[in-house]
Every structure is written in structure tokens, then in C-alpha cells.
Amino acid sequence: MSVGLEKRIELEMRGRPADQIAVLNLDNCKANKIEGFNSNFTNLQMLSLINSGLQTLEGFPKLSNLKKLDLSDNRISGGLDHLTGCTKLTHLSLSGNKIKNMDILDGLKDLHCLQSLDLFNCEVTNIDQYREKVFAKLSQITYLDGFDRDEQEEAD
């Protein structure tokens, strides 16, 4: 039986106040959208929502200290502009989602701290000159799918 997002957040908090949580792992929760999660997580720096069934980022809270966000293996196809409240975001993984075209990435232009973007296993990677186009569109990023412009691998 899968646990819903709201219940899982409650379990992961272990009775602590939201503003004391720095890391939150909500992998494998079943939720079509963000629920039970708000901007009270003021010190959250890393959030993982891998394989959670997310179809939309609508309602994604403003998390001003969030640095790493992993949304891999969901069904997200757009609405990346809902992440603009995450002003310190440096690493974003969207691998294995339903991202099909370059225009969807426009929602990430205002994430000025974004250094690393992972779109591995998204349809957008099949576009001719995909890497060059993403680096041109999102000039702030250094790494795309784990490699920089010169094909040097990102260090862990």
C-alpha cells in the first residue's frame, strides 16, 4: 500500500517543526500534485520526490533555501515556472519525466542560481542539438545531464 504525500510528510517530520527540516525524502509517495506541503519548510535544502506520480508542480511552495530538488521518474510535462520561488536552487533533476520540447524549459530562466539540470530520459533530449540549445536557453547552468559544455563530468 502506498502512502500519500501528506501522510508521508508527517511521518518524515517525526514530530519536528517544519522550519527545522533540512532534508526531506518523499520518494515513491503516490500523488498527482503537491499537497500537504507549504512554505513553512523555511530551512529545507534538499527535497526528493522520485517516482511519486506527480503530473503537475502547481501549488509547489516557495522554498527560498532549497538547493537540491529531485523530481525524477514522475509524469511532469510542464509548469516549471512553479519552481521560481526556490531562488537558491542549484541542482534540479527532471530525468524520466514527460518533458517534450524546449519551450517548457523557459520556466527555469528565473532560477539564477541553477547550476545543474538533469533531463536524462526525457523526450526533449531527442531534439537536434539538444545540449547546445539548452545551454543557450539557460545560460546560468554549468552542467546538463551530468556533463558541462565541454563534456566534462560533474563531480559528486
N, CA and C atoms as an extended XYZ file, in Angstrom:
468
Properties=species:S:1:pos:R:3:atomname:S:1:resname:S:1:resid:I:1 pbc="F F F"
N         0.836       -1.187        0.000 N   MET     1
C         0.000        0.000        0.000 CA  MET     1
C         0.881        1.250        0.000 C   MET     1
N         0.629        2.150       -0.909 N   SER     2
C         1.431        3.364       -0.983 CA  SER     2
C         0.872        4.419       -0.030 C   SER     2
N         1.784        5.207        0.504 N   VAL     3
C         1.418        6.265        1.432 CA  VAL     3
C         1.279        7.566        0.653 C   VAL     3
N         0.218        8.327        0.919 N   GLY     4
C         0.014        9.607        0.257 CA  GLY     4
C         1.027       10.637        0.717 C   GLY     4
N         1.142       11.691       -0.044 N   LEU     5
C         2.141       12.719        0.211 CA  LEU     5
C         1.975       13.371        1.583 C   LEU     5
N         0.765       13.760        1.935 N   GLU     6
C         0.539       14.422        3.222 CA  GLU     6
C         0.952       13.541        4.395 C   GLU     6
N         0.555       12.278        4.357 N   LYS     7
C         0.888       11.345        5.436 CA  LYS     7
C         2.397       11.115        5.502 C   LYS     7
N         3.034       10.984        4.341 N   ARG     8
C         4.477       10.748        4.301 CA  ARG     8
C         5.253       11.934        4.872 C   ARG     8
N         4.816       13.151        4.562 N   ILE     9
C         5.471       14.339        5.115 CA  ILE     9
C         5.398       14.304        6.633 C   ILE     9
N         4.224       13.978        7.141 N   GLU    10
C         4.026       13.890        8.591 CA  GLU    10
C         4.964       12.851        9.206 C   GLU    10
N         5.085       11.693        8.568 N   LEU    11
C         5.974       10.637        9.065 CA  LEU    11
C         7.436       11.076        9.037 C   LEU    11
N         7.853       11.709        7.953 N   GLU    12
C         9.244       12.142        7.805 CA  GLU    12
C         9.619       13.246        8.792 C   GLU    12
N         8.666       14.042        9.203 N   MET    13
C         8.938       15.135       10.137 CA  MET    13
C         9.224       14.619       11.544 C   MET    13
N         8.699       13.458       11.880 N   ARG    14
C         8.917       12.841       13.197 CA  ARG    14
C         8.661       13.818       14.352 C   ARG    14
N         7.591       14.583       14.225 N   GLY    15
C         7.197       15.499       15.288 CA  GLY    15
C         7.961       16.813       15.330 C   GLY    15
N         8.931       16.990       14.440 N   ARG    16
C         9.706       18.231       14.422 CA  ARG    16
C         8.927       19.321       13.686 C   ARG    16
N         9.149       20.577       14.066 N   PRO    17
C         8.505       21.666       13.324 CA  PRO    17
C         9.074       21.764       11.907 C   PRO    17
N         8.269       22.227       10.976 N   ALA    18
C         8.672       22.298        9.566 CA  ALA    18
C         9.951       23.101        9.365 C   ALA    18
N        10.139       24.164       10.147 N   ASP    19
C        11.310       25.020        9.938 CA  ASP    19
C        12.615       24.405       10.445 C   ASP    19
N        12.550       23.205       11.024 N   GLN    20
C        13.767       22.506       11.458 CA  GLN    20
C        14.172       21.391       10.499 C   GLN    20
N        13.424       21.200        9.446 N   ILE    21
C        13.703       20.136        8.482 CA  ILE    21
C        14.621       20.678        7.386 C   ILE    21
N        15.780       20.023        7.188 N   ALA    22
C        16.726       20.438        6.138 CA  ALA    22
C        16.662       19.502        4.935 C   ALA    22
N        16.348       18.227        5.181 N   VAL    23
C        16.302       17.220        4.118 CA  VAL    23
C        14.971       16.481        4.227 C   VAL    23
N        14.314       16.306        3.098 N   LEU    24
C        13.033       15.604        3.088 CA  LEU    24
C        13.011       14.633        1.914 C   LEU    24
N        12.876       13.352        2.232 N   ASN    25
C        12.825       12.313        1.205 CA  ASN    25
C        11.398       11.790        1.129 C   ASN    25
N        10.750       12.102        0.016 N   LEU    26
C         9.359       11.694       -0.194 CA  LEU    26
C         9.238       10.778       -1.406 C   LEU    26
N        10.316       10.050       -1.703 N   ASP    27
C        10.328        9.138       -2.848 CA  ASP    27
C         9.220        8.097       -2.734 C   ASP    27
N         8.669        7.736       -3.880 N   ASN    28
C         7.677        6.664       -4.010 CA  ASN    28
C         6.340        6.939       -3.333 C   ASN    28
N         6.078        8.184       -2.943 N   CYS    29
C         4.732        8.554       -2.486 CA  CYS    29
C         3.853        8.579       -3.719 C   CYS    29
N         2.606        8.398       -3.543 N   LYS    30
C         1.710        8.469       -4.692 CA  LYS    30
C         0.867        9.734       -4.598 C   LYS    30
N         1.167       10.674       -5.501 N   ALA    31
C         0.440       11.943       -5.525 CA  ALA    31
C         0.488       12.510       -6.931 C   ALA    31
N        -0.635       12.948       -7.445 N   ASN    32
C        -0.662       13.579       -8.766 CA  ASN    32
C        -0.169       15.016       -8.707 C   ASN    32
N        -0.314       15.622       -7.507 N   LYS    33
C         0.075       17.020       -7.338 CA  LYS    33
C         0.615       17.233       -5.929 C   LYS    33
N         1.179       18.401       -5.708 N   ILE    34
C         1.754       18.756       -4.409 CA  ILE    34
C         0.620       19.056       -3.429 C   ILE    34
N         0.583       18.305       -2.338 N   GLU    35
C        -0.433       18.503       -1.299 CA  GLU    35
C         0.209       18.332        0.071 C   GLU    35
N        -0.269       19.086        1.053 N   GLY    36
C         0.207       18.931        2.419 CA  GLY    36
C         1.600       19.464        2.639 C   GLY    36
N         2.026       20.319        1.759 N   PHE    37
C         3.391       20.813        1.779 CA  PHE    37
C         3.319       22.310        1.561 C   PHE    37
N         3.999       23.088        2.411 N   ASN    38
C         3.882       24.538        2.271 CA  ASN    38
C         5.216       25.234        2.512 C   ASN    38
N         5.198       26.547        2.491 N   SER    39
C         6.432       27.323        2.614 CA  SER    39
C         6.918       27.446        4.057 C   SER    39
N         6.301       26.719        4.997 N   ASN    40
C         6.794       26.699        6.377 CA  ASN    40
C         8.122       25.958        6.500 C   ASN    40
N         8.500       25.223        5.457 N   PHE    41
C         9.772       24.494        5.459 CA  PHE    41
C        10.892       25.467        5.070 C   PHE    41
N        11.096       26.474        5.908 N   THR    42
C        11.987       27.587        5.573 CA  THR    42
C        13.458       27.201        5.496 C   THR    42
N        13.865       26.119        6.128 N   ASN    43
C        15.270       25.708        6.109 CA  ASN    43
C        15.514       24.464        5.267 C   ASN    43
N        14.520       24.046        4.513 N   LEU    44
C        14.667       22.866        3.664 CA  LEU    44
C        15.686       23.145        2.565 C   LEU    44
N        16.710       22.279        2.478 N   GLN    45
C        17.764       22.451        1.480 CA  GLN    45
C        17.749       21.365        0.420 C   GLN    45
N        17.213       20.196        0.765 N   MET    46
C        17.170       19.103       -0.203 CA  MET    46
C        15.817       18.404       -0.125 C   MET    46
N        15.188       18.243       -1.289 N   LEU    47
C        13.883       17.595       -1.375 CA  LEU    47
C        13.911       16.573       -2.499 C   LEU    47
N        13.498       15.363       -2.182 N   SER    48
C        13.445       14.301       -3.185 CA  SER    48
C        12.019       13.768       -3.282 C   SER    48
N        11.502       13.788       -4.511 N   LEU    49
C        10.150       13.294       -4.803 CA  LEU    49
C        10.209       12.330       -5.988 C   LEU    49
N        11.176       11.441       -5.971 N   ILE    50
C        11.373       10.493       -7.071 CA  ILE    50
C        10.209        9.507       -7.129 C   ILE    50
N         9.742        9.232       -8.351 N   ASN    51
C         8.719        8.209       -8.593 CA  ASN    51
C         7.477        8.391       -7.714 C   ASN    51
N         6.964        9.602       -7.720 N   SER    52
C         5.798        9.903       -6.886 CA  SER    52
C         4.509       10.077       -7.681 C   SER    52
N         4.580        9.942       -8.991 N   GLY    53
C         3.385       10.066       -9.817 CA  GLY    53
C         2.961       11.498      -10.086 C   GLY    53
N         3.827       12.460       -9.751 N   LEU    54
C         3.474       13.867       -9.947 CA  LEU    54
C         3.238       14.181      -11.417 C   LEU    54
N         2.123       14.848      -11.694 N   GLN    55
C         1.801       15.280      -13.051 CA  GLN    55
C         1.947       16.787      -13.198 C   GLN    55
N         1.934       17.491      -12.083 N   THR    56
C         1.999       18.949      -12.111 CA  THR    56
C         2.808       19.464      -10.922 C   THR    56
N         3.379       20.647      -11.092 N   LEU    57
C         4.078       21.319       -9.998 CA  LEU    57
C         3.235       22.460       -9.437 C   LEU    57
N         2.001       22.550       -9.889 N   GLU    58
C         1.093       23.571       -9.381 CA  GLU    58
C         0.990       23.427       -7.868 C   GLU    58
N         1.067       24.543       -7.172 N   GLY    59
C         0.999       24.524       -5.718 CA  GLY    59
C         2.335       24.271       -5.052 C   GLY    59
N         3.417       24.190       -5.849 N   PHE    60
C         4.736       23.969       -5.253 CA  PHE    60
C         5.071       25.183       -4.388 C   PHE    60
N         5.420       24.958       -3.121 N   PRO    61
C         5.623       26.086       -2.206 CA  PRO    61
C         6.904       26.863       -2.493 C   PRO    61
N         6.924       28.098       -2.033 N   LYS    62
C         8.131       28.915       -2.108 CA  LYS    62
C         9.081       28.390       -1.035 C   LYS    62
N        10.173       27.807       -1.474 N   LEU    63
C        11.172       27.240       -0.560 CA  LEU    63
C        12.485       27.971       -0.827 C   LEU    63
N        12.659       29.100       -0.172 N   SER    64
C        13.747       30.016       -0.510 CA  SER    64
C        15.143       29.481       -0.200 C   SER    64
N        15.271       28.441        0.611 N   ASN    65
C        16.590       27.871        0.907 CA  ASN    65
C        16.844       26.537        0.220 C   ASN    65
N        15.904       26.068       -0.578 N   LEU    66
C        16.058       24.785       -1.261 CA  LEU    66
C        17.179       24.872       -2.290 C   LEU    66
N        18.123       23.917       -2.206 N   LYS    67
C        19.258       23.896       -3.132 CA  LYS    67
C        19.194       22.725       -4.101 C   LYS    67
N        18.696       21.585       -3.629 N   LYS    68
C        18.634       20.391       -4.479 CA  LYS    68
C        17.215       19.848       -4.500 C   LYS    68
N        16.724       19.617       -5.720 N   LEU    69
C        15.374       19.096       -5.905 CA  LEU    69
C        15.423       17.966       -6.919 C   LEU    69
N        14.981       16.790       -6.506 N   ASP    70
C        14.961       15.636       -7.406 CA  ASP    70
C        13.518       15.225       -7.664 C   ASP    70
N        13.099       15.444       -8.902 N   LEU    71
C        11.740       15.112       -9.338 CA  LEU    71
C        11.774       14.009      -10.390 C   LEU    71
N        12.802       13.188      -10.374 N   SER    72
C        12.984       12.130      -11.374 CA  SER    72
C        11.829       11.139      -11.376 C   SER    72
N        11.590       10.577      -12.559 N   ASP    73
C        10.637        9.479      -12.744 CA  ASP    73
C         9.216        9.809      -12.294 C   ASP    73
N         8.748       10.986      -12.700 N   ASN    74
C         7.361       11.383      -12.496 CA  ASN    74
C         6.719       11.568      -13.867 C   ASN    74
N         5.601       12.263      -13.925 N   ARG    75
C         4.897       12.481      -15.200 CA  ARG    75
C         4.723       13.964      -15.487 C   ARG    75
N         5.689       14.751      -15.050 N   ILE    76
C         5.645       16.202      -15.213 CA  ILE    76
C         5.895       16.553      -16.679 C   ILE    76
N         5.027       17.381      -17.241 N   SER    77
C         5.170       17.748      -18.655 CA  SER    77
C         5.284       19.256      -18.858 C   SER    77
N         5.228       20.024      -17.800 N   GLY    78
C         5.324       21.475      -17.917 CA  GLY    78
C         5.156       22.135      -16.565 C   GLY    78
N         4.909       23.440      -16.593 N   GLY    79
C         4.672       24.175      -15.349 CA  GLY    79
C         5.904       24.371      -14.496 C   GLY    79
N         7.079       24.384      -15.126 N   LEU    80
C         8.311       24.530      -14.358 CA  LEU    80
C         8.423       25.906      -13.711 C   LEU    80
N         7.630       26.862      -14.176 N   ASP    81
C         7.621       28.193      -13.579 CA  ASP    81
C         7.108       28.170      -12.136 C   ASP    81
N         6.480       27.085      -11.722 N   HIS    82
C         6.028       26.964      -10.329 CA  HIS    82
C         7.206       26.798       -9.368 C   HIS    82
N         8.406       26.635       -9.898 N   LEU    83
C         9.600       26.491       -9.062 CA  LEU    83
C        10.304       27.822       -8.814 C   LEU    83
N         9.814       28.915       -9.362 N   THR    84
C        10.529       30.193       -9.269 CA  THR    84
C        10.681       30.711       -7.842 C   THR    84
N         9.888       30.239       -6.909 N   GLY    85
C        10.044       30.634       -5.512 CA  GLY    85
C        11.226       29.970       -4.834 C   GLY    85
N        11.859       29.047       -5.530 N   CYS    86
C        13.035       28.341       -4.998 CA  CYS    86
C        14.284       29.056       -5.514 C   CYS    86
N        14.511       30.247       -5.001 N   THR    87
C        15.520       31.151       -5.557 CA  THR    87
C        16.961       30.691       -5.383 C   THR    87
N        17.235       29.783       -4.456 N   LYS    88
C        18.603       29.295       -4.242 CA  LYS    88
C        18.842       27.923       -4.863 C   LYS    88
N        17.895       27.441       -5.651 N   LEU    89
C        18.005       26.112       -6.252 CA  LEU    89
C        19.233       26.033       -7.159 C   LEU    89
N        20.123       25.072       -6.873 N   THR    90
C        21.337       24.888       -7.680 CA  THR    90
C        21.284       23.612       -8.510 C   THR    90
N        20.586       22.588       -8.021 N   HIS    91
C        20.525       21.289       -8.702 CA  HIS    91
C        19.074       20.844       -8.865 C   HIS    91
N        18.708       20.544      -10.107 N   LEU    92
C        17.348       20.105      -10.406 CA  LEU    92
C        17.404       18.887      -11.312 C   LEU    92
N        16.799       17.794      -10.861 N   SER    93
C        16.708       16.601      -11.695 CA  SER    93
C        15.261       16.380      -12.108 C   SER    93
N        15.076       16.372      -13.424 N   LEU    94
C        13.765       16.104      -14.016 CA  LEU    94
C        13.836       14.870      -14.903 C   LEU    94
N        14.853       14.048      -14.712 N   SER    95
C        15.033       12.879      -15.580 CA  SER    95
C        13.828       11.953      -15.489 C   SER    95
N        13.492       11.348      -16.620 N   GLY    96
C        12.391       10.399      -16.659 CA  GLY    96
C        11.012       11.018      -16.572 C   GLY    96
N        10.880       12.298      -16.941 N   ASN    97
C         9.578       12.960      -16.956 CA  ASN    97
C         9.082       13.112      -18.390 C   ASN    97
N         7.962       13.774      -18.568 N   LYS    98
C         7.304       13.900      -19.876 CA  LYS    98
C         7.633       15.234      -20.553 C   LYS    98
N         8.846       15.693      -20.397 N   ILE    99
C         9.253       16.968      -20.983 CA  ILE    99
C         9.634       16.734      -22.437 C   ILE    99
N         8.857       17.350      -23.346 N   LYS   100
C         8.989       17.038      -24.770 CA  LYS   100
C         9.613       18.142      -25.603 C   LYS   100
N         9.487       19.408      -25.175 N   ASN   101
C        10.028       20.475      -26.019 CA  ASN   101
C        10.763       21.535      -25.213 C   ASN   101
N        11.546       22.310      -25.926 N   MET   102
C        12.409       23.326      -25.316 CA  MET   102
C        11.633       24.433      -24.607 C   MET   102
N        10.471       24.795      -25.129 N   ASP   103
C         9.707       25.902      -24.547 CA  ASP   103
C         9.354       25.658      -23.085 C   ASP   103
N         9.191       24.414      -22.719 N   ILE   104
C         8.861       24.063      -21.334 CA  ILE   104
C         9.957       24.546      -20.386 C   ILE   104
N        11.199       24.567      -20.873 N   LEU   105
C        12.332       24.954      -20.035 CA  LEU   105
C        12.370       26.452      -19.743 C   LEU   105
N        11.579       27.248      -20.461 N   ASP   106
C        11.535       28.694      -20.207 CA  ASP   106
C        11.195       29.001      -18.755 C   ASP   106
N        10.434       28.137      -18.121 N   GLY   107
C        10.055       28.329      -16.726 CA  GLY   107
C        11.225       28.300      -15.759 C   GLY   107
N        12.404       27.884      -16.233 N   LEU   108
C        13.588       27.806      -15.373 CA  LEU   108
C        14.512       29.012      -15.525 C   LEU   108
N        14.207       29.907      -16.440 N   LYS   109
C        15.095       31.045      -16.720 CA  LYS   109
C        15.326       31.940      -15.510 C   LYS   109
N        14.335       32.055      -14.634 N   ASP   110
C        14.464       32.934      -13.472 CA  ASP   110
C        15.159       32.279      -12.285 C   ASP   110
N        15.565       31.039      -12.432 N   LEU   111
C        16.319       30.358      -11.372 CA  LEU   111
C        17.804       30.643      -11.598 C   LEU   111
N        18.238       31.820      -11.164 N   HIS   112
C        19.578       32.315      -11.473 CA  HIS   112
C        20.702       31.527      -10.812 C   HIS   112
N        20.424       30.798       -9.743 N   CYS   113
C        21.452       30.006       -9.064 CA  CYS   113
C        21.580       28.597       -9.639 C   CYS   113
N        20.679       28.220      -10.532 N   LEU   114
C        20.666       26.859      -11.075 CA  LEU   114
C        21.964       26.567      -11.821 C   LEU   114
N        22.675       25.533      -11.365 N   GLN   115
C        23.950       25.149      -11.968 CA  GLN   115
C        23.858       23.825      -12.704 C   GLN   115
N        23.012       22.932      -12.208 N   SER   116
C        22.961       21.579      -12.746 CA  SER   116
C        21.512       21.183      -13.036 C   SER   116
N        21.278       20.753      -14.278 N   LEU   117
C        19.950       20.326      -14.713 CA  LEU   117
C        20.067       18.951      -15.343 C   LEU   117
N        19.212       18.030      -14.914 N   ASP   118
C        19.221       16.675      -15.464 CA  ASP   118
C        17.889       16.404      -16.156 C   ASP   118
N        17.972       16.162      -17.454 N   LEU   119
C        16.786       15.850      -18.261 CA  LEU   119
C        16.920       14.483      -18.917 C   LEU   119
N        17.837       13.665      -18.415 N   PHE   120
C        18.072       12.332      -18.963 CA  PHE   120
C        16.752       11.570      -19.047 C   PHE   120
N        16.550       10.859      -20.132 N   ASN   121
C        15.348       10.042      -20.319 CA  ASN   121
C        14.067       10.860      -20.485 C   ASN   121
N        14.193       12.112      -20.903 N   CYS   122
C        13.037       12.926      -21.280 CA  CYS   122
C        13.058       13.044      -22.802 C   CYS   122
N        11.888       13.136      -23.418 N   GLU   123
C        11.810       13.219      -24.882 CA  GLU   123
C        12.563       14.413      -25.455 C   GLU   123
N        12.682       15.487      -24.690 N   VAL   124
C        13.368       16.689      -25.166 CA  VAL   124
C        14.817       16.393      -25.567 C   VAL   124
N        15.399       15.356      -24.998 N   THR   125
C        16.801       15.025      -25.304 CA  THR   125
C        16.980       14.504      -26.724 C   THR   125
N        15.891       14.173      -27.413 N   ASN   126
C        15.964       13.685      -28.793 CA  ASN   126
C        15.996       14.806      -29.828 C   ASN   126
N        15.826       16.037      -29.389 N   ILE   127
C        15.838       17.184      -30.305 CA  ILE   127
C        17.257       17.393      -30.831 C   ILE   127
N        17.372       17.725      -32.130 N   ASP   128
C        18.681       18.019      -32.722 CA  ASP   128
C        19.370       19.130      -31.941 C   ASP   128
N        20.649       18.942      -31.693 N   GLN   129
C        21.478       19.906      -30.960 CA  GLN   129
C        20.875       20.265      -29.601 C   GLN   129
N        20.306       19.282      -28.976 N   TYR   130
C        19.643       19.449      -27.678 CA  TYR   130
C        20.531       20.159      -26.656 C   TYR   130
N        21.749       19.669      -26.472 N   ARG   131
C        22.629       20.241      -25.446 CA  ARG   131
C        22.924       21.719      -25.729 C   ARG   131
N        23.287       22.020      -26.958 N   GLU   132
C        23.602       23.401      -27.324 CA  GLU   132
C        22.400       24.316      -27.092 C   GLU   132
N        21.230       23.831      -27.432 N   LYS   133
C        20.014       24.639      -27.280 CA  LYS   133
C        19.681       24.890      -25.808 C   LYS   133
N        19.856       23.878      -24.973 N   VAL   134
C        19.567       24.061      -23.543 CA  VAL   134
C        20.574       25.023      -22.922 C   VAL   134
N        21.864       24.851      -23.239 N   PHE   135
C        22.875       25.765      -22.697 CA  PHE   135
C        22.635       27.203      -23.167 C   PHE   135
N        22.149       27.385      -24.384 N   ALA   136
C        21.848       28.730      -24.891 CA  ALA   136
C        20.625       29.322      -24.184 C   ALA   136
N        19.614       28.508      -23.967 N   LYS   137
C        18.369       28.961      -23.332 CA  LYS   137
C        18.571       29.262      -21.851 C   LYS   137
N        19.344       28.411      -21.181 N   LEU   138
C        19.565       28.542      -19.737 CA  LEU   138
C        21.051       28.799      -19.496 C   LEU   138
N        21.474       30.013      -19.746 N   SER   139
C        22.903       30.346      -19.695 CA  SER   139
C        23.509       30.203      -18.299 C   SER   139
N        22.674       30.161      -17.265 N   GLN   140
C        23.188       30.054      -15.906 CA  GLN   140
C        23.679       28.644      -15.564 C   GLN   140
N        23.234       27.626      -16.279 N   ILE   141
C        23.618       26.265      -15.899 CA  ILE   141
C        25.030       25.932      -16.384 C   ILE   141
N        25.710       25.140      -15.569 N   THR   142
C        27.055       24.671      -15.889 CA  THR   142
C        27.009       23.228      -16.358 C   THR   142
N        26.107       22.445      -15.766 N   TYR   143
C        26.028       21.019      -16.080 CA  TYR   143
C        24.639       20.644      -16.584 C   TYR   143
N        24.622       19.850      -17.645 N   LEU   144
C        23.393       19.314      -18.209 CA  LEU   144
C        23.555       17.809      -18.306 C   LEU   144
N        22.666       17.082      -17.662 N   ASP   145
C        22.723       15.616      -17.647 CA  ASP   145
C        24.073       15.111      -17.145 C   ASP   145
N        24.648       15.836      -16.182 N   GLY   146
C        25.890       15.404      -15.544 CA  GLY   146
C        27.168       15.817      -16.239 C   GLY   146
N        27.067       16.573      -17.345 N   PHE   147
C        28.261       16.987      -18.083 CA  PHE   147
C        28.201       18.476      -18.406 C   PHE   147
N        29.376       19.127      -18.436 N   ASP   148
C        29.406       20.544      -18.797 CA  ASP   148
C        29.435       20.710      -20.313 C   ASP   148
N        29.590       21.929      -20.774 N   ARG   149
C        29.597       22.223      -22.212 CA  ARG   149
C        30.705       21.486      -22.958 C   ARG   149
N        31.810       21.218      -22.253 N   ASP   150
C        32.961       20.542      -22.860 CA  ASP   150
C        32.955       19.037      -22.615 C   ASP   150
N        31.789       18.509      -22.210 N   GLU   151
C        31.614       17.072      -21.954 CA  GLU   151
C        32.431       16.568      -20.763 C   GLU   151
N        32.802       17.476      -19.850 N   GLN   152
C        33.482       17.072      -18.623 CA  GLN   152
C        32.419       16.693      -17.599 C   GLN   152
N        32.629       15.571      -16.937 N   GLU   153
C        31.640       15.059      -15.993 CA  GLU   153
C        31.596       15.891      -14.717 C   GLU   153
N        30.393       16.057      -14.196 N   GLU   154
C        30.183       16.787      -12.950 CA  GLU   154
C        30.701       15.958      -11.781 C   GLU   154
N        31.427       16.601      -10.860 N   ALA   155
C        31.905       15.911       -9.658 CA  ALA   155
C        30.747       15.757       -8.680 C   ALA   155
N        30.774       14.689       -7.887 N   ASP   156
C        29.710       14.468       -6.893 CA  ASP   156
C        29.852       15.418       -5.783 C   ASP   156
